[in-house]
Amino acid sequence: MAYTTINKGSSYFNTVLYTGNGATQSITGVGFQPDFCWLKQRNNPNAYTHQLYDVVRGVTNYILTSSTAAEVADANGLTAFGVDGFSIGSGVGINDNGINQASWNWLANGAGVSNTAGTLTSTVSANQTAGFSIVTYTATSGVSSIGHGLGVAPSMIILKTRNQSGNWITGLSVNGWDKYLIIDGISANTTDRRMFSPTAGTDPTSTLFWSDQAAIGSAGTMVAYCFADIKGYSKFGSYTGNGSADGTFIYTGFKPAFIIVKATSATGYWLMKDNKRANSFNPSSGNLYPNVGDSEDTNSIGNVDLLSNGFKLRGTYPAMNGSGQTNIYMAFAENPFVTSGGIPVTAR
């Protein structure tokens, strides 16, 4: 059996950098028509926060990762998904003149189809090969099940209310579905199984996830981003920090192109790294934080080595590498450790 079914991570996830022009422009070089775009300014002193767009919620509609605010419609935001990227208007935060920008882009499966597997009907854009789906639904009060379309049990689910204020509720299988984190904050794990496994036997399955809307807020429109581990391409795991610049090595089975880490046993920022903003050599610098709008920094306490089969912590940042501290991570591949043809890849 082949090590992986995905030989080139950038066919399903890709980071593209660009410079704002204050007008309109088309961003190309993604390599596919993205269905989910995460955009962030890198060097604006106004520190505009991260904006998320997807094809199911529709163009011009964004949600901010560092805020509990409802979805915003901006005619000058992301205006189209193109065959090799996306088009943007003059919206602040994504196209300010002369400002360096980053975009992280995922491939799902187009505008989505109706899914009636759960007690609620959802609209699902699912890429089972890449283990990623975008799910929208209208929640009702009480416990509901929702079809996610992955075909395997998800490893990570991110939930957000669209039509009203609400946290970014984030669960991972390695963390236990009775716990959750919030992207718009710095808190450690909160134990409350109502978010993803409201009753016994309701951990997410290959077709469904469950949620008790009473725990999230009043009934309303929701979006869920669901991810599954795909060998050689994506990994959602945990590790223990050691507080040292000779830090923990985390095996992923591929050369990472993108990682996000978050402490679960202590408070701390979410930390985002990728292989495009960083140095072309190790250690990788370039720190961004989904829970705040801060500009990119190159503080060495957030350094990591991006290796052929995982990443190694090279900084002492407590949010990433506190001694004895448990952290979760999500990671996507540049290349698998071994291709489907048995060819190994090299480190940076």
RAZI-V114558 format. One record per helix or strand of 3 or more residues. SS is the DSSP state (2 for helix, 1 for strand). FROM is the first residue (numbers start at 1). TO is the last residue. If there is no record, write none. Layout:
ss;from;to
SS;FROM;TO
SS;FROM;TO
This chain:
ss;from;to
2;9;11
1;13;19
1;25;28
1;36;41
1;51;54
1;61;64
1;78;82
1;85;88
1;100;106
1;113;115
1;122;127
1;132;138
1;143;147
1;156;161
1;169;172
2;173;175
1;179;182
1;208;212
2;213;216
1;221;227
1;234;240
1;249;251
1;254;263
1;271;274
2;300;302
1;304;307
1;310;313
2;318;321
1;326;336
